[in-house]
Amino acid sequence: MGQLDHLLDNNKAWADGIKSQDPQFFDRLSNQQAPEYLWIGCADSRVPANQIVDLMPGELFVHRNVANVVVHTDFNCLSVLQFAVDVLKVKHVLVVGHYGCGGVKAALNNEGFGVISNWLRHVQDVRDKHQGILDGLATDQDRVDRLCELNVVEQVGHVCQNNIVQEAWRRGQALTVHGFVYDVADGILRDMGLSISSEADHEAVKQNSIDELVLRPVRAGRHKN
């Protein structure tokens, strides 16, 4: 018995379940992928992209890293973005953060270590840029959650500033960049009011989202059970 036999058993049960509902599903899936969405999210194990939005394999192209950061020198992220936009022709890029993000908390409180400290410097840049907003909050938890929101706003901005997206817009390709925050506590995605479909819209929509954040309580959009 291998140490991971239970995972293989789970996989077989899952595949058999899919085939019992749709015998041709894997035949179709093996011949093409044509997702309309690229998800850029956090690597946190509690934030499973496909399950959150109830999409099947083949319907969501996914890139994940610590704290859902988009960096102009990260060739991993940029390769995913370019393939999604230029080859798959996705129509929507979703930047998705989540409340209680450990990476964001570490960045806020300078708690990183090793290589992760260098990576979280990008989130600390967001923190420093919006320090005045964060200083006005009463608790550390509020600051963490607001920084999760602000980080999504800034990473949406980074996607929009990238030449891959800008070139797509210039050639008239239908492409919209969105920002969401997921709440692990209730499983609900919160719309950040960020839907940017052109270079001209970018700065105004982004600033409007920040202005609205300042005016409402932290996690104001949280759905309660």
SETOR-766599 format. One record per residue: x, y, z of N, C-alpha, C in turn; residue in one letter. Coordinates in steps of 0.2 Angstrom, whole numbers, plus 2048, in hexadecimal, padded with zeros to 3 digits. Example, Ala and Ser with C-alpha at 12.3 -4.5 7.8 and 13.67 -1.06 7.14 Angstrom:
<recs>
{rec {842 7E4 827} {83E 7EA 827} {842 7F0 827} A};
{rec {840 7F5 823} {844 7FB 824} {840 800 827} S};
</recs>
This chain:
<recs>
{rec {804 7FA 800} {800 800 800} {804 806 800} M};
{rec {803 80B 7FB} {807 811 7FB} {804 816 800} G};
{rec {808 81B 802} {806 820 806} {800 824 804} Q};
{rec {7FF 825 7FD} {7FA 829 7FA} {7F5 825 7F6} L};
{rec {7F4 81F 7F8} {7EF 81B 7F5} {7E8 81D 7F5} D};
{rec {7E7 821 7FB} {7E0 823 7FC} {7DF 829 7F7} H};
{rec {7E4 82D 7F5} {7E3 832 7F0} {7E1 82F 7E9} L};
{rec {7E5 829 7E8} {7E3 826 7E1} {7DC 823 7E1} L};
{rec {7DA 820 7E7} {7D4 81E 7E8} {7CE 823 7E7} D};
{rec {7D0 829 7EA} {7CB 82F 7E9} {7CB 831 7E2} N};
{rec {7D1 831 7DF} {7D1 833 7D8} {7CD 82E 7D3} N};
{rec {7CD 828 7D4} {7C9 823 7D0} {7C2 824 7D2} K};
{rec {7C0 825 7D8} {7B9 826 7DA} {7B6 82C 7D6} A};
{rec {7BA 831 7D6} {7B8 838 7D3} {7B8 837 7CC} W};
{rec {7BD 834 7C8} {7BC 833 7C1} {7B6 82E 7BF} A};
{rec {7B5 829 7C3} {7AF 824 7C2} {7A9 828 7C3} D};
{rec {7A9 82D 7C8} {7A2 830 7C9} {7A1 835 7C3} G};
{rec {7A6 838 7C0} {7A5 83D 7BA} {7A3 839 7B4} I};
{rec {7A6 833 7B3} {7A4 82F 7AD} {79D 82C 7AE} K};
{rec {79B 82B 7B4} {794 828 7B5} {78F 82D 7B3} S};
{rec {791 834 7B4} {78C 839 7B2} {78D 83B 7AB} Q};
{rec {793 83B 7A8} {794 83D 7A1} {79A 839 79F} D};
{rec {798 833 79B} {79D 82E 799} {7A2 831 794} P};
{rec {7A1 837 790} {7A5 83A 78C} {7A9 840 78E} Q};
{rec {7A8 841 795} {7AB 847 798} {7B3 847 796} F};
{rec {7B7 842 798} {7BE 842 798} {7C0 842 791} F};
{rec {7BC 83F 78C} {7BE 83F 785} {7BE 846 782} D};
{rec {7B9 84A 784} {7B8 851 782} {7BE 855 785} R};
{rec {7BF 854 78C} {7C4 858 78F} {7CB 857 78C} L};
{rec {7CD 850 78A} {7D3 84F 788} {7D5 852 781} S};
{rec {7D0 854 77E} {7D1 857 777} {7D1 85E 777} N};
{rec {7CF 862 77C} {7D0 869 77C} {7CF 86C 783} Q};
{rec {7D1 872 784} {7CF 876 78A} {7CD 87D 787} Q};
{rec {7C7 87F 789} {7C5 885 787} {7C2 889 78C} A};
{rec {7C6 88B 791} {7C3 88F 797} {7C2 896 795} P};
{rec {7BC 899 798} {7BB 8A0 797} {7BF 8A4 79D} E};
{rec {7C1 8A1 7A2} {7C4 8A4 7A8} {7CB 8A2 7AA} Y};
{rec {7CF 8A7 7AC} {7D5 8A6 7AF} {7D4 8A8 7B6} L};
{rec {7D6 8A4 7BB} {7D6 8A5 7C2} {7DD 8A6 7C5} W};
{rec {7DE 8AC 7C7} {7E5 8AD 7CB} {7E3 8AE 7D2} I};
{rec {7E5 8A9 7D6} {7E3 8A9 7DD} {7E9 8A7 7E2} G};
{rec {7E7 8A6 7E8} {7EC 8A4 7ED} {7ED 89D 7ED} C};
{rec {7F3 89A 7EF} {7F4 893 7EF} {7F1 890 7F5} A};
{rec {7EE 894 7FA} {7EB 891 800} {7E7 88B 7FE} D};
{rec {7E8 885 802} {7E4 87F 801} {7DC 880 802} S};
{rec {7DA 885 805} {7D3 886 807} {7CF 88A 801} R};
{rec {7D3 88B 7FC} {7D0 88F 7F7} {7D1 88C 7F0} V};
{rec {7CD 886 7EF} {7CD 882 7E9} {7C9 886 7E3} P};
{rec {7CC 888 7DE} {7C9 88C 7D9} {7C3 889 7D6} A};
{rec {7C4 883 7D3} {7BE 881 7CF} {7B8 880 7D4} N};
{rec {7B9 87D 7DA} {7B4 87C 7DE} {7B0 882 7E0} Q};
{rec {7B4 887 7E2} {7B1 88D 7E4} {7AB 890 7DF} I};
{rec {7AD 890 7D9} {7A8 892 7D4} {7A5 88D 7D0} V};
{rec {7A5 887 7D3} {7A1 881 7D0} {7A2 880 7C9} D};
{rec {7A9 880 7C6} {7AA 87E 7BF} {7AE 878 7BF} L};
{rec {7AD 874 7B9} {7B0 86E 7B8} {7B7 86F 7B5} M};
{rec {7BB 869 7B5} {7C1 86A 7B2} {7C1 86C 7AB} P};
{rec {7C5 870 7A9} {7C5 873 7A2} {7C1 879 7A1} G};
{rec {7BE 87C 7A7} {7BA 882 7A6} {7BE 888 7AA} E};
{rec {7C3 886 7AD} {7C7 88C 7B1} {7CE 88B 7B0} L};
{rec {7D2 88F 7AE} {7D9 88F 7AD} {7DC 892 7B4} F};
{rec {7E1 88F 7B7} {7E2 892 7BE} {7EA 893 7BF} V};
{rec {7EB 898 7C2} {7F2 89A 7C5} {7F1 89C 7CC} H};
{rec {7F5 899 7D0} {7F5 89A 7D8} {7FC 89B 7DA} R};
{rec {7FD 8A0 7DF} {803 8A1 7E3} {801 8A4 7E9} N};
{rec {806 8A5 7EE} {805 8A7 7F4} {803 8AF 7F4} V};
{rec {7FD 8B0 7F6} {7FA 8B6 7F7} {7F7 8B9 7F0} A};
{rec {7F6 8B5 7EB} {7F3 8B7 7E5} {7F7 8BD 7E2} N};
{rec {7FD 8BD 7E1} {801 8C3 7DF} {803 8C2 7D7} V};
{rec {802 8C8 7D4} {804 8C8 7CD} {80A 8CD 7CC} V};
{rec {810 8CA 7CB} {816 8CE 7CA} {818 8CE 7C3} V};
{rec {81B 8D4 7C1} {81D 8D4 7BA} {823 8D1 7B8} H};
{rec {826 8CE 7BD} {82C 8CA 7BC} {82B 8C3 7BD} T};
{rec {825 8C1 7BF} {824 8BA 7C0} {822 8B6 7BA} D};
{rec {827 8B3 7B7} {825 8B0 7B0} {821 8AA 7B1} F};
{rec {820 8A7 7B6} {81B 8A2 7B7} {814 8A5 7B6} N};
{rec {812 8AA 7BA} {80C 8AD 7BA} {80B 8B0 7B3} C};
{rec {810 8B3 7B0} {80F 8B6 7A9} {80E 8B1 7A4} L};
{rec {811 8AB 7A4} {810 8A6 79F} {809 8A4 7A0} S};
{rec {806 8A3 7A6} {7FF 8A1 7A6} {7FB 8A6 7A3} V};
{rec {7FC 8AC 7A5} {7F8 8B2 7A2} {7F8 8B2 79B} L};
{rec {7FE 8B1 798} {7FF 8B2 791} {7FB 8AC 78D} Q};
{rec {7FC 8A6 790} {7F9 8A0 78D} {7F1 8A1 78D} F};
{rec {7EF 8A3 793} {7E8 8A4 794} {7E5 8A9 78F} A};
{rec {7E8 8AF 78E} {7E6 8B4 78A} {7E7 8B3 783} V};
{rec {7ED 8B1 781} {7EF 8B1 77A} {7ED 8AA 777} D};
{rec {7ED 8A5 77A} {7EC 89E 777} {7E4 89C 779} V};
{rec {7E3 89C 77F} {7DC 89A 781} {7D7 89F 780} L};
{rec {7D9 8A5 780} {7D4 8AB 77E} {7CF 8AB 784} K};
{rec {7D1 8AB 78A} {7CC 8AB 790} {7C9 8B2 78F} V};
{rec {7C3 8B3 792} {7BF 8B9 792} {7C0 8BD 798} K};
{rec {7C1 8B9 79E} {7C2 8BC 7A4} {7C8 8BA 7A8} H};
{rec {7CB 8BF 7AB} {7D0 8BD 7B0} {7CE 8BF 7B7} V};
{rec {7CE 8BA 7BB} {7CB 8BB 7C2} {7D1 8BB 7C7} L};
{rec {7D3 8C1 7CA} {7D8 8C1 7D0} {7D4 8C0 7D6} V};
{rec {7D5 8BB 7DA} {7D2 8B9 7E0} {7D6 8B8 7E6} V};
{rec {7D5 8BD 7EB} {7D8 8BC 7F1} {7D3 8B9 7F6} G};
{rec {7D5 8B8 7FC} {7D1 8B5 801} {7D2 8B8 808} H};
{rec {7CD 8B9 80C} {7CE 8BC 813} {7D2 8B7 817} Y};
{rec {7D5 8BA 81C} {7D9 8B6 820} {7E0 8B3 81D} G};
{rec {7E2 8B6 817} {7E7 8B3 813} {7EE 8B3 818} C};
{rec {7F1 8AD 819} {7F7 8AD 81D} {7FD 8B1 81A} G};
{rec {7FD 8B1 813} {803 8B5 810} {802 8BC 811} G};
{rec {7FB 8BF 810} {7FA 8C6 811} {7FB 8C8 819} V};
{rec {7F9 8C3 81D} {7FA 8C5 824} {802 8C5 826} K};
{rec {806 8C1 823} {80D 8C1 824} {810 8C7 821} A};
{rec {80E 8C9 81B} {810 8CF 818} {80E 8D5 81D} A};
{rec {808 8D6 81F} {806 8DB 823} {80B 8DC 829} L};
{rec {80C 8D6 82D} {810 8D7 833} {817 8D5 833} N};
{rec {81A 8D5 82C} {821 8D3 82B} {823 8CD 82F} N};
{rec {81F 8C8 82D} {820 8C1 830} {823 8BC 82B} E};
{rec {825 8BE 825} {827 8B9 821} {82E 8B7 822} G};
{rec {830 8B1 81F} {837 8AE 821} {839 8AB 81A} F};
{rec {840 8AB 819} {843 8A8 814} {841 8AB 80D} G};
{rec {840 8A7 808} {83E 8A9 801} {837 8AD 802} V};
{rec {833 8AA 806} {82C 8AD 806} {82C 8B4 808} I};
{rec {831 8B7 80C} {832 8BE 80D} {832 8C2 807} S};
{rec {836 8BF 802} {838 8C3 7FC} {831 8C3 7F8} N};
{rec {82D 8BE 7F8} {827 8BE 7F4} {822 8C3 7F7} W};
{rec {822 8C2 7FE} {81D 8C7 801} {81E 8CE 801} L};
{rec {824 8D0 7FF} {826 8D7 7FE} {821 8DA 7F9} R};
{rec {81E 8D6 7F4} {81A 8D9 7F0} {813 8DB 7F3} H};
{rec {811 8D7 7F8} {80B 8D9 7FC} {80D 8DF 801} V};
{rec {813 8DF 803} {815 8E4 808} {815 8EB 804} Q};
{rec {816 8EB 7FD} {816 8F1 7F9} {80F 8F3 7F9} D};
{rec {80A 8EF 7F9} {803 8F1 7F9} {801 8F3 800} V};
{rec {804 8F0 805} {803 8F3 80C} {805 8FA 80D} R};
{rec {80B 8FB 80A} {80E 901 80B} {80B 907 807} D};
{rec {808 905 801} {805 90A 7FD} {7FE 90C 800} K};
{rec {7FB 907 804} {7F5 909 807} {7F5 909 80F} H};
{rec {7FB 90B 811} {7FC 90B 819} {7F7 90F 81C} Q};
{rec {7F5 915 819} {7F0 919 81C} {7E9 916 81D} G};
{rec {7E7 912 819} {7E1 90F 819} {7E1 909 81F} I};
{rec {7E6 906 81F} {7E7 900 824} {7E8 903 82B} L};
{rec {7EB 909 82C} {7EC 90C 832} {7E5 90E 835} D};
{rec {7E0 90F 831} {7DA 911 834} {7D6 90C 836} G};
{rec {7D8 905 836} {7D4 900 838} {7D5 8FE 83F} L};
{rec {7D0 8FB 843} {7D1 8FA 84A} {7D5 8F4 84C} A};
{rec {7D5 8EE 848} {7D8 8E8 84A} {7DC 8E5 845} T};
{rec {7E1 8E1 847} {7E5 8DE 842} {7E2 8DA 83D} D};
{rec {7DC 8D6 840} {7D8 8D2 83B} {7D5 8D7 835} Q};
{rec {7D3 8DC 837} {7D0 8E1 832} {7D5 8E3 82D} D};
{rec {7DB 8E4 830} {7E1 8E7 82C} {7E3 8E1 827} R};
{rec {7E3 8DB 829} {7E4 8D5 825} {7DF 8D5 81F} V};
{rec {7D9 8D5 821} {7D4 8D4 81C} {7D3 8DA 817} D};
{rec {7D4 8E0 81A} {7D4 8E5 815} {7DA 8E5 810} R};
{rec {7E0 8E3 813} {7E6 8E2 80F} {7E5 8DC 809} L};
{rec {7E1 8D7 80B} {7DF 8D2 806} {7DB 8D5 801} C};
{rec {7D6 8DA 802} {7D2 8DD 7FD} {7D7 8E2 7F9} E};
{rec {7DB 8E6 7FC} {7DF 8EB 7F9} {7E4 8E7 7F4} L};
{rec {7E6 8E1 7F7} {7EB 8DD 7F3} {7E8 8DB 7EC} N};
{rec {7E1 8D9 7ED} {7DE 8D7 7E7} {7DD 8DD 7E2} V};
{rec {7DC 8E3 7E4} {7DB 8E9 7E0} {7E2 8EA 7DD} V};
{rec {7E7 8EA 7E0} {7EE 8EB 7DD} {7F0 8E6 7D8} E};
{rec {7EE 8E0 7DA} {7F0 8DA 7D5} {7EC 8DA 7CF} Q};
{rec {7E6 8DC 7CF} {7E2 8DE 7C9} {7E5 8E3 7C5} V};
{rec {7E7 8E8 7C8} {7EB 8EE 7C5} {7F1 8EB 7C1} G};
{rec {7F5 8E6 7C4} {7FB 8E4 7C1} {7F9 8E0 7BB} H};
{rec {7F4 8DC 7BB} {7F1 8D8 7B6} {7F0 8DD 7B0} V};
{rec {7EC 8E2 7B1} {7EA 8E7 7AC} {7F0 8EB 7A9} C};
{rec {7F5 8EC 7AD} {7FB 8EF 7AB} {800 8EB 7A6} Q};
{rec {7FF 8E4 7A7} {803 8E0 7A3} {802 8E0 79C} N};
{rec {807 8E0 798} {807 8E1 791} {803 8DB 78D} N};
{rec {802 8D6 790} {7FE 8D0 78E} {7F7 8D2 78D} I};
{rec {7F5 8D5 793} {7EE 8D7 793} {7ED 8DD 78F} V};
{rec {7F1 8E2 78F} {7F1 8E8 78B} {7F1 8E7 784} Q};
{rec {7F5 8E2 782} {7F5 8E1 77A} {7EE 8DD 778} E};
{rec {7EC 8D9 77D} {7E5 8D6 77B} {7E0 8DB 77A} A};
{rec {7E0 8E0 77F} {7DB 8E6 77E} {7DC 8EA 778} W};
{rec {7E2 8EB 776} {7E3 8EF 770} {7E1 8EC 76A} R};
{rec {7E1 8E5 76A} {7DF 8E2 764} {7D8 8E0 764} R};
{rec {7D4 8E3 769} {7CD 8E2 769} {7CA 8DC 76C} G};
{rec {7CF 8D8 76F} {7CD 8D1 773} {7C8 8D3 779} Q};
{rec {7C3 8CF 779} {7BF 8D0 77F} {7C2 8CD 785} A};
{rec {7C4 8D1 78A} {7C7 8CE 790} {7C6 8D3 796} L};
{rec {7C3 8D0 79B} {7C2 8D4 7A1} {7C5 8D2 7A7} T};
{rec {7C8 8D6 7AB} {7CC 8D4 7B1} {7C8 8D6 7B7} V};
{rec {7C7 8D1 7BC} {7C2 8D2 7C1} {7C6 8D1 7C8} H};
{rec {7C4 8D3 7CD} {7C6 8D2 7D4} {7C1 8D0 7D9} G};
{rec {7C3 8CA 7DC} {7BF 8C7 7E1} {7C3 8C5 7E8} F};
{rec {7BF 8C5 7ED} {7C2 8C2 7F3} {7BD 8BD 7F6} V};
{rec {7C0 8B7 7F7} {7BD 8B1 7FA} {7BD 8B1 801} Y};
{rec {7B7 8AF 804} {7B7 8AF 80C} {7B7 8A7 80E} D};
{rec {7BC 8A5 810} {7BD 89E 812} {7B8 89C 818} V};
{rec {7B5 8A1 81B} {7B1 8A0 821} {7AA 89E 81F} A};
{rec {7A8 8A0 818} {7A1 89F 816} {7A1 89C 80F} D};
{rec {7A7 89C 80B} {7A7 899 805} {7A4 89E 7FF} G};
{rec {7A4 8A4 801} {7A1 8A9 7FC} {7A6 8AE 7F9} I};
{rec {7A6 8AF 7F3} {7AA 8B4 7EF} {7A7 8BB 7F0} L};
{rec {7AB 8BF 7F1} {7A9 8C6 7F2} {7AC 8CA 7EC} R};
{rec {7A7 8CD 7E8} {7A9 8D1 7E2} {7AC 8D8 7E5} D};
{rec {7B2 8DA 7E2} {7B5 8E0 7E4} {7B4 8E6 7E0} M};
{rec {7AF 8E5 7DC} {7AD 8EA 7D7} {7B2 8EC 7D2} G};
{rec {7B6 8E7 7D0} {7BB 8E8 7CC} {7BA 8E4 7C5} L};
{rec {7B8 8E7 7C0} {7B7 8E4 7BA} {7BA 8E9 7B4} S};
{rec {7BF 8E7 7B2} {7C3 8EC 7AE} {7C4 8E9 7A7} I};
{rec {7C1 8EC 7A2} {7C1 8E9 79B} {7C5 8ED 796} S};
{rec {7C8 8F2 798} {7CD 8F6 793} {7D2 8FA 797} S};
{rec {7D7 8FC 794} {7DC 900 797} {7DA 906 79A} E};
{rec {7D5 909 796} {7D2 910 798} {7CE 90F 79F} A};
{rec {7CB 90A 7A0} {7C7 909 7A6} {7CC 907 7AC} D};
{rec {7D2 905 7AB} {7D6 902 7B1} {7D6 907 7B7} H};
{rec {7D9 90C 7B6} {7DA 911 7BC} {7D4 913 7C0} E};
{rec {7CF 915 7BC} {7C9 917 7BF} {7C5 912 7C3} A};
{rec {7C5 90C 7C0} {7C1 906 7C3} {7C5 904 7CA} V};
{rec {7CC 904 7C9} {7D0 902 7CF} {7CF 907 7D4} K};
{rec {7D0 90D 7D3} {7CF 913 7D8} {7C8 913 7DB} Q};
{rec {7C3 911 7D7} {7BC 911 7DA} {7BC 90B 7DF} N};
{rec {7BF 906 7DD} {7BE 900 7E2} {7C2 902 7E8} S};
{rec {7C8 905 7E8} {7CB 907 7EE} {7C7 90C 7F2} I};
{rec {7C4 911 7EF} {7C0 916 7F3} {7BA 912 7F6} D};
{rec {7B7 90D 7F3} {7B1 90A 7F6} {7B3 906 7FC} E};
{rec {7B9 903 7FC} {7BC 8FF 801} {7BD 903 807} L};
{rec {7BF 909 807} {7C0 90E 80C} {7BA 910 810} V};
{rec {7B4 910 80C} {7AE 912 80E} {7AA 90C 812} L};
{rec {7AC 906 811} {7A8 901 814} {7AC 8FD 819} R};
{rec {7A8 8F9 81D} {7AB 8F5 822} {7AF 8F0 81F} P};
{rec {7B4 8ED 823} {7B8 8E8 820} {7B3 8E2 820} V};
{rec {7B4 8DE 81A} {7B0 8D8 819} {7A8 8DA 819} R};
{rec {7A7 8E0 817} {7A0 8E2 816} {79C 8DD 812} A};
{rec {79F 8DA 80D} {79B 8D6 808} {79A 8CF 80B} G};
{rec {79D 8CE 811} {79D 8C7 813} {796 8C4 814} R};
{rec {794 8BE 811} {78E 8BB 812} {78E 8B7 818} H};
{rec {789 8B8 81C} {788 8B4 822} {783 8AE 821} K};
{rec {785 8A8 824} {781 8A2 824} {77A 8A3 828} N};
</recs>
